[in-house]
Amino acid sequence: MRHPHYAAPAGLARDLFARAEVVHVAAASPEGRPLLRTVHGVVVGEHLCFHGADLGEKSALPGWPVVISAERIFAEIPSYFVDPERACPATTYYESAMVEGTLEAVHDPELKAQVLSALMARFQPEGGHRPITATDPLYENVVRALLILRIPLEGAVGKIKLGQNRRPAELHQILGLLWDRGRPGDPEAITRVLLANQERLESLPDFLAAPPGVRLLPFLTSEHAAASAQLLSGQYWTQGLGLEALAQAQLGSTAWVGAFEGDRLIGSARAMSDGARLAWLYDVVVESSFRGRGVGQALVRLLLDHPAVRGARKVLLGTKDAMPLYQRFGFAEVDSPLSTRNGRLMAWTRPLGSRGSA
């Protein structure tokens, strides 16, 4: 890693190996024969483990020096994002992990069963099978014969490339162009760039405008689901819904944005959208101590302009007490049987050729 500013925080490499759908194993035999394979890996204790057939190609790997890697790509940044004329290959924004070492074959049946159980839990979390134990007659012979390989994660390194080499003005431009481009992964890429460079950014693009002391993120993750559920719990439109159901609803959304004071979530909003004809706004909520400061307005503005929502011709929502907020964006009450105890139905039709809100 030539540039230390790409170095990932401690623990990222292990976490990425634990989350990766696949890992890549590269090795060279004592005779110099190369081998490159993609496998399902799982982290058990402080080792990365994977399996193979006892007489398969990987059976020769124990004792070989190997390199194992995993990566997650967030966005491709084209050359014209930073230079309107000069051709250059696209820059990839990503996080990656790599570990070097010697593969070890696992022989202890109990440990082998533990690895196989972890693989099943990782890739078949719904279950649907009898638990794996080394002494179960159903599995005993298979556990004994199956090849399990592992490598210690001590010394694993991670790398995050999210524009840390760019000047603040270039980052400002990249963020705005990612938002304008609006590919499915671009809101997450914007959030990742913001978090990786928050101490270096001198200003933010207009779409992230927020009240003083508040910052917006255009993409939230499972890490924020519990906090969002807590904000929503007890609201008039969430009566009868538990925290788990509220959290799952946020995670199932087409678009989900948040407002933060420091690292604390103080507001969120979500939408379901087909991207062309219709979108629904849901669960616009702001912590009580931050209401009246324009946080809800900032969230709605960001959500209406979200790439997953901005293409929808008509946007609908239901509210009992926030009609003035939505009227600022051009929403009007609609006489409809869809109006329920959760409030009046409101609708906004996007002007042809328009993006975002009024």
C-alpha positions as CSV (number, residue, x, y, z in Angstrom):
1,M,0.0,0.0,0.0
2,R,1.9,3.0,-1.3
3,H,-0.4,5.7,0.2
4,P,-0.9,5.5,4.0
5,H,-4.1,7.6,3.7
6,Y,-5.8,4.6,2.2
7,A,-5.0,2.4,5.2
8,A,-8.2,1.1,6.8
9,P,-9.0,1.2,10.6
10,A,-8.0,-1.8,12.6
11,G,-10.5,-4.6,12.3
12,L,-11.9,-3.7,8.9
13,A,-10.0,-6.5,7.2
14,R,-11.5,-9.1,9.5
15,D,-15.0,-7.6,9.2
16,L,-14.8,-7.5,5.4
17,F,-13.7,-11.2,5.3
18,A,-16.6,-12.0,7.6
19,R,-19.1,-10.1,5.3
20,A,-17.7,-11.0,1.8
21,E,-19.8,-13.2,-0.4
22,V,-16.7,-14.8,-1.7
23,V,-12.9,-14.6,-1.2
24,H,-10.1,-15.0,-3.7
25,V,-7.3,-17.5,-3.0
26,A,-4.0,-17.1,-5.0
27,A,-1.1,-19.5,-4.5
28,A,1.9,-20.9,-6.3
29,S,3.0,-24.5,-5.9
30,P,6.6,-25.4,-5.0
31,E,7.1,-26.1,-8.7
32,G,5.8,-22.6,-9.6
33,R,2.4,-23.6,-10.9
34,P,-0.1,-20.8,-10.2
35,L,-3.5,-21.4,-8.7
36,L,-6.4,-18.8,-8.4
37,R,-9.7,-19.9,-6.9
38,T,-12.8,-18.1,-5.6
39,V,-14.4,-19.7,-2.6
40,H,-16.9,-19.2,0.2
41,G,-15.1,-18.2,3.3
42,V,-16.1,-17.8,6.9
43,V,-14.4,-16.3,9.9
44,V,-14.2,-18.6,12.9
45,G,-12.3,-17.2,15.9
46,E,-9.2,-15.5,14.5
47,H,-9.0,-17.6,11.3
48,L,-10.5,-17.4,7.8
49,C,-11.7,-20.8,6.8
50,F,-13.0,-22.5,3.7
51,H,-13.7,-26.1,2.6
52,G,-12.9,-28.4,-0.3
53,A,-13.2,-32.0,-1.4
54,D,-10.6,-34.3,0.2
55,L,-9.2,-35.3,-3.2
56,G,-9.9,-32.0,-5.0
57,E,-7.5,-29.4,-6.3
58,K,-7.4,-27.6,-3.0
59,S,-6.2,-30.7,-1.2
60,A,-2.6,-29.8,-2.3
61,L,-2.8,-26.3,-0.7
62,P,-1.8,-27.1,3.0
63,G,1.7,-25.8,3.5
64,W,1.6,-23.5,0.5
65,P,2.1,-19.8,0.9
66,V,-1.1,-18.0,-0.3
67,V,-2.6,-14.6,-0.6
68,I,-6.3,-14.3,0.1
69,S,-8.3,-11.2,-0.7
70,A,-11.8,-9.8,-0.6
71,E,-13.3,-6.5,-1.8
72,R,-16.4,-4.4,-2.0
73,I,-16.8,-1.9,-4.8
74,F,-18.9,1.3,-4.2
75,A,-18.7,3.3,-7.4
76,E,-16.7,3.9,-10.6
77,I,-15.6,7.6,-10.9
78,P,-15.2,8.6,-14.5
79,S,-12.4,10.9,-15.6
80,Y,-14.7,13.8,-16.5
81,F,-15.8,14.0,-12.8
82,V,-12.4,15.8,-12.2
83,D,-11.1,16.8,-15.6
84,P,-13.4,17.7,-18.5
85,E,-10.8,17.0,-21.2
86,R,-8.0,14.7,-20.1
87,A,-8.7,11.0,-20.7
88,C,-7.9,8.7,-17.8
89,P,-9.1,5.2,-16.7
90,A,-12.0,5.4,-14.3
91,T,-11.1,5.4,-10.6
92,T,-12.8,2.8,-8.5
93,Y,-14.0,3.6,-5.0
94,Y,-13.8,0.5,-2.8
95,E,-12.7,-1.2,0.4
96,S,-10.5,-4.3,0.3
97,A,-8.8,-6.8,2.6
98,M,-5.8,-9.0,2.1
99,V,-4.0,-11.6,4.2
100,E,-0.8,-13.5,3.4
101,G,0.3,-16.7,5.1
102,T,0.5,-20.5,4.9
103,L,-2.7,-22.5,4.7
104,E,-3.3,-25.1,7.5
105,A,-5.5,-28.2,7.2
106,V,-7.9,-28.6,10.1
107,H,-8.0,-32.2,11.4
108,D,-9.9,-31.9,14.7
109,P,-13.5,-33.2,13.9
110,E,-15.1,-30.8,16.4
111,L,-13.4,-27.8,14.9
112,K,-14.3,-29.0,11.4
113,A,-17.9,-29.3,12.4
114,Q,-17.8,-25.8,13.9
115,V,-16.5,-24.4,10.6
116,L,-19.1,-26.2,8.6
117,S,-21.8,-25.0,10.9
118,A,-20.5,-21.4,10.5
119,L,-20.6,-21.8,6.7
120,M,-24.2,-23.0,6.9
121,A,-25.2,-20.1,9.2
122,R,-23.5,-17.7,6.9
123,F,-24.9,-18.8,3.6
124,Q,-28.1,-20.6,4.6
125,P,-29.2,-18.5,7.6
126,E,-32.8,-19.7,7.3
127,G,-31.7,-23.2,8.5
128,G,-33.6,-26.1,7.0
129,H,-31.0,-28.7,8.1
130,R,-30.1,-30.8,11.1
131,P,-27.4,-29.2,13.2
132,I,-23.9,-30.4,12.3
133,T,-21.9,-32.2,14.9
134,A,-18.8,-34.4,14.6
135,T,-20.5,-37.4,16.2
136,D,-23.9,-37.3,14.4
137,P,-24.1,-40.4,12.2
138,L,-25.6,-38.3,9.5
139,Y,-22.4,-36.2,9.3
140,E,-19.6,-38.2,11.0
141,N,-18.1,-39.6,7.8
142,V,-18.5,-36.4,5.8
143,V,-16.9,-34.3,8.6
144,R,-14.0,-36.7,8.7
145,A,-13.4,-36.8,5.0
146,L,-14.1,-33.1,4.0
147,L,-11.1,-30.8,3.7
148,I,-11.1,-27.7,5.9
149,L,-8.4,-25.1,5.3
150,R,-7.7,-22.0,7.4
151,I,-5.3,-19.1,7.7
152,P,-4.7,-16.9,10.7
153,L,-6.0,-13.3,10.3
154,E,-3.2,-11.9,12.3
155,G,-1.5,-9.5,10.0
156,A,-4.5,-9.0,7.6
157,V,-4.6,-5.5,6.2
158,G,-7.4,-3.4,4.9
159,K,-7.6,-0.6,2.4
160,I,-10.2,2.0,1.8
161,K,-10.1,4.2,-1.4
162,L,-12.8,6.8,-1.3
163,G,-11.2,10.0,-2.6
164,Q,-8.7,10.6,0.2
165,N,-6.2,11.7,-2.4
166,R,-8.5,14.4,-3.8
167,R,-8.5,18.1,-2.9
168,P,-11.6,19.3,-1.0
169,A,-12.8,21.2,-4.0
170,E,-12.5,18.0,-6.1
171,L,-14.4,16.0,-3.5
172,H,-17.1,18.6,-3.5
173,Q,-17.5,18.2,-7.3
174,I,-17.4,14.4,-7.2
175,L,-20.1,14.3,-4.6
176,G,-22.4,16.5,-6.6
177,L,-21.8,14.6,-9.8
178,L,-22.4,11.3,-8.1
179,W,-25.7,12.6,-6.9
180,D,-26.6,13.9,-10.4
181,R,-25.6,10.6,-12.0
182,G,-27.8,8.7,-9.5
183,R,-26.9,5.1,-10.3
184,P,-28.3,2.6,-7.8
185,G,-25.1,2.5,-5.7
186,D,-24.3,6.2,-5.8
187,P,-26.1,7.3,-2.7
188,E,-24.1,4.8,-0.6
189,A,-20.9,5.8,-2.4
190,I,-21.6,9.4,-1.4
191,T,-22.2,8.5,2.2
192,R,-18.9,6.5,2.2
193,V,-17.0,9.4,0.7
194,L,-18.5,11.8,3.2
195,L,-17.5,9.6,6.2
196,A,-14.0,8.9,4.9
197,N,-13.3,12.6,4.3
198,Q,-15.5,14.5,6.8
199,E,-12.5,16.2,8.5
200,R,-11.2,17.4,5.1
201,L,-14.3,18.7,3.4
202,E,-14.6,22.5,3.5
203,S,-18.1,22.7,2.1
204,L,-20.9,20.4,1.0
205,P,-23.0,20.4,-2.2
206,D,-26.4,22.0,-2.1
207,F,-28.3,18.7,-2.0
208,L,-26.8,18.1,1.5
209,A,-27.8,21.5,2.9
210,A,-29.0,21.2,6.5
211,P,-29.6,23.4,9.5
212,P,-26.5,24.4,11.6
213,G,-25.1,21.5,13.6
214,V,-26.9,18.9,11.6
215,R,-25.5,16.8,8.7
216,L,-27.4,14.7,6.2
217,L,-26.5,11.3,4.8
218,P,-28.3,10.0,1.7
219,F,-27.9,6.3,2.6
220,L,-28.4,4.5,5.9
221,T,-27.4,1.0,6.8
222,S,-28.4,-1.7,9.2
223,E,-26.3,0.0,11.8
224,H,-28.9,2.8,11.9
225,A,-32.0,0.7,11.9
226,A,-32.3,0.4,15.7
227,A,-31.9,4.1,16.2
228,S,-34.5,4.9,13.5
229,A,-36.9,2.4,15.1
230,Q,-36.5,4.2,18.4
231,L,-37.4,7.5,16.9
232,L,-40.5,6.0,15.2
233,S,-41.7,4.0,18.2
234,G,-44.8,5.6,19.7
235,Q,-45.6,7.8,16.8
236,Y,-49.3,7.9,15.9
237,W,-48.7,6.1,12.6
238,T,-46.6,3.3,14.1
239,Q,-49.0,2.2,16.8
240,G,-49.0,-1.6,17.2
241,L,-45.6,-2.0,15.5
242,G,-42.7,-3.3,17.5
243,L,-39.1,-2.1,17.2
244,E,-38.1,-5.1,15.1
245,A,-40.8,-4.5,12.5
246,L,-40.0,-0.8,12.4
247,A,-36.3,-1.5,11.8
248,Q,-37.1,-4.0,9.1
249,A,-39.3,-1.5,7.3
250,Q,-36.5,0.9,7.1
251,L,-34.1,-1.7,5.7
252,G,-36.7,-2.7,3.1
253,S,-37.0,0.8,1.7
254,T,-36.1,1.9,-1.8
255,A,-34.5,5.1,-0.4
256,W,-33.7,5.9,3.2
257,V,-32.0,9.1,4.4
258,G,-30.9,10.4,7.8
259,A,-30.0,13.5,9.8
260,F,-27.3,13.4,12.4
261,E,-25.9,15.5,15.2
262,G,-22.4,14.2,15.3
263,D,-22.8,10.4,15.1
264,R,-26.3,10.4,16.6
265,L,-29.3,9.9,14.3
266,I,-31.8,12.6,15.1
267,G,-34.1,12.2,12.1
268,S,-34.8,9.9,9.2
269,A,-37.2,9.5,6.2
270,R,-37.8,6.8,3.7
271,A,-39.6,6.1,0.4
272,M,-40.8,3.2,-1.7
273,S,-40.6,4.0,-5.4
274,D,-40.9,2.3,-8.8
275,G,-38.7,5.0,-10.2
276,A,-41.0,6.1,-13.0
277,R,-44.7,6.3,-12.1
278,L,-45.2,6.3,-8.3
279,A,-43.4,6.8,-5.0
280,W,-44.7,6.9,-1.4
281,L,-42.9,8.8,1.4
282,Y,-43.0,7.1,4.8
283,D,-41.8,7.6,8.3
284,V,-40.5,11.2,8.2
285,V,-39.5,11.7,11.8
286,V,-37.3,14.1,13.8
287,E,-36.3,13.8,17.4
288,S,-38.5,16.2,19.5
289,S,-35.7,18.4,20.6
290,F,-34.7,19.2,17.0
291,R,-38.2,20.0,15.7
292,G,-38.9,23.4,14.4
293,R,-35.3,23.9,13.1
294,G,-35.9,22.8,9.5
295,V,-34.6,19.3,9.9
296,G,-37.7,17.7,8.6
297,Q,-37.8,20.0,5.6
298,A,-34.1,19.1,4.8
299,L,-34.9,15.4,5.0
300,V,-38.0,15.7,2.7
301,R,-36.0,17.8,0.2
302,L,-33.2,15.2,0.1
303,L,-35.7,12.3,-0.2
304,L,-37.7,13.9,-3.1
305,D,-34.4,14.4,-5.0
306,H,-33.0,10.9,-4.2
307,P,-32.1,9.0,-7.4
308,A,-34.6,6.3,-6.5
309,V,-37.4,8.8,-6.1
310,R,-36.7,11.7,-8.5
311,G,-38.0,9.8,-11.5
312,A,-41.4,9.1,-10.1
313,R,-44.1,11.2,-11.8
314,K,-46.4,11.2,-8.7
315,V,-45.4,11.1,-5.0
316,L,-47.9,10.3,-2.3
317,L,-47.9,10.4,1.5
318,G,-50.2,10.3,4.5
319,T,-50.1,12.7,7.4
320,K,-52.4,13.9,10.2
321,D,-50.5,16.9,11.4
322,A,-47.7,17.9,9.0
323,M,-49.7,19.2,6.1
324,P,-48.0,22.7,6.1
325,L,-44.5,21.0,5.8
326,Y,-45.5,19.1,2.7
327,Q,-47.5,22.0,1.2
328,R,-44.2,23.9,1.0
329,F,-43.1,21.2,-1.5
330,G,-46.2,21.4,-3.6
331,F,-48.2,18.6,-2.0
332,A,-52.0,19.0,-1.8
333,E,-54.6,17.0,0.1
334,V,-56.5,14.4,-2.0
335,D,-60.1,13.3,-1.4
336,S,-59.6,9.5,-1.3
337,P,-60.7,6.4,0.5
338,L,-57.0,5.8,1.2
339,S,-57.2,8.6,3.8
340,T,-57.1,6.7,7.1
341,R,-56.6,7.1,10.8
342,N,-53.0,7.8,10.0
343,G,-54.0,11.1,8.3
344,R,-55.0,12.7,5.1
345,L,-53.6,11.5,1.8
346,M,-51.4,14.1,0.1
347,A,-50.1,14.0,-3.5
348,W,-47.6,15.9,-5.6
349,T,-47.3,15.5,-9.3
350,R,-43.8,16.2,-10.7
351,P,-43.8,18.8,-13.5
352,L,-42.7,17.2,-16.8
353,G,-38.9,17.6,-17.2
354,S,-38.5,18.5,-13.5
355,R,-36.2,16.9,-11.0
356,G,-36.7,17.3,-7.2
357,S,-39.3,19.5,-5.6
358,A,-40.6,23.0,-6.0
